[in-house]
Amino acid sequence: MPPEALDLSRLRPRLPSPLQQAEDERFARHGVRLLLKRDDLIHPDLPGNKWRKLAPNLRAAAGRTVLTFGGAYSNHLRATAAAGRLLGFPTIGVVRGDELAGRPLNPSLAQCAADGMRLHFVDRATYRRKSDPEVLAEILSAAAGDVHVVPEGGSNALAAQGCTALGKELRGAADVVGVACGTGGTLAGLAAGLGPGQRAIGFPVLKGGFLGDDIRALQLTAFGGPTGDWRLDDRFHFGGYARTTPELDAFAEDFEARHGLPVERLYVAKMLYGLTTLATEGAFPPGTTVAAVITGQPG
């Protein structure tokens, strides 16, 4: 299938995504204006950064089988499977944890299977080495046929290039842009797309402090070197990926009540909590406009 045959426009994405003002006294009392960049409204099955990262990869796949990676509750796997169903191409999900193979599928993996994704479970040691050429070759041999490989979380050079559109949509609208970070592709592209005088803050949802190197490597492959003004704030992972706390849940419930916005807990809540904390700490000078990127909806 030639690339032009895969017409993503027929999914009718809502682009540019809406930008909404949020009246919040925790920001206003410091002279800061808060905006919500509603990327969660781009598409019901491929919301937010999933659309922005997957779209260029799907065009490159040109109808071939797409093989990608994720954990048992991966939003990326779900979005890839949904894209395959909607656009009519095969998908394979390599899932971390071979112990899951003999168990009933959880709701996330069950949806992947219902959307036609073939699930391939691997042990955790193999999964950690999935980028090694030998390990990847073994995985691909089990897949059979011509496949297009998309990395975990969808973050590669194509994804980073796709996310530059997010930054471009925010040019002239905000001084600071906050985004949650899993694998770093969204921040890498967002920062590249912003204009002069704008900066991005990424809030990692995993522990470890390794993400900065990953983002720099992504920008090198996508853009030839570092680009944009960005930094990470590692204080708001709340214990790591898929972890929440009563404090975070209470914050998210309060934000939902204030703004009528369903707050996804594993990514979006942590980013919003981080921005609110920074505003309270006086990190943003009076007159600053902050945009929070709402990358997904509660699953």
C-alpha positions, 0 to 999 in steps of 0.5 A, a space after each residue: 500500500 503506498 503511503 498516500 493510500 493510508 488516509 488518516 484524515 478520514 479519522 477526522 482528528 480535531 486539529 488544532 486541539 482546543 485551547 481553553 482558559 482555566 480560572 484557578 486562584 492558585 495561579 491567579 494569586 501569583 499573577 499567572 494565567 492558566 490555559 488547558 491545551 486539550 489534546 485529549 479531544 483530538 480523537 476518541 480512540 487516539 487522543 493527545 500525544 498518541 495521535 501526534 506520535 502515531 500519525 507519522 509512524 502510520 504513514 511510514 508503515 504504509 499499511 504494513 503490519 505495525 509491531 510495537 511494545 508496551 506493558 499490560 496497561 499500555 495506552 500506546 498499545 491500545 491506541 495502536 490497536 485502535 488505529 489498526 481497526 479503524 484504518 484496516 492494517 494488522 497490529 502486533 503488541 509485544 507485551 512485557 511479562 510472559 506470566 500474563 500469557 496464561 491469565 485472563 486479559 485485563 480490560 486494556 489488553 482485552 480491548 487491544 485483542 478486540 481491536 484485532 491486535 495479536 498479543 505476543 508476551 515476552 519475559 521481563 528480561 527479554 523485554 528490557 533488551 528489546 532494543 538489542 538487535 539480536 533480541 529484536 530479530 528474534 521477536 521479528 522472526 516470530 512476527 513473520 512478514 514485513 513489519 514496521 516497528 514502533 518503539 515503546 510509547 511510540 517515541 522515535 524520530 518520526 514521533 518527535 517530528 510529529 509533536 512539533 505541531 503541538 509546539 507550533 499550535 502554542 506559539 504566541 499563546 503561552 510563555 511556559 508549556 507543561 507536559 507529562 513525560 513517559 518516554 520523552 517523545 512529546 517533550 522532544 517535539 514540543 520544545 522544537 516547535 515552540 517559538 523564541 521566548 517560550 519554554 517547556 517543562 516536562 514532568 516525568 512519571 517514572 523514577 530514575 532520572 534517565 529521561 534527559 539523555 533519552 530526550 537529547 538522543 531523540 532530538 539528535 536523531 529527529 532534528 540533528 541536535 538539541 533544540 528548544 528551551 526545555 527542562 525536566 522536573 523529577 519531583 512529581 512521579 509519586 512513586 513511579 509509573 502507574 503509581 498514585 497516592 491519596 494526595 494525588 487522587 485528592 488533588 485530581 478530584 479537586 481539579 476535576 471539581 474546579 474545572 469540569 475536566 476529567 483528569 487522567 491519573 498516571 500522567 495528566 494529574 502529575 503534570 497538573 500537580 507539578 505546575 500548581 506546585 511551581 506556581 505556589 513556589 513562585 517559579 513563574 513571574 507575574 504576567 506569565 501564561 502557562 499552558 498545561 497539555 492534557 495528553 489523555 483521558 481517564 481510561 
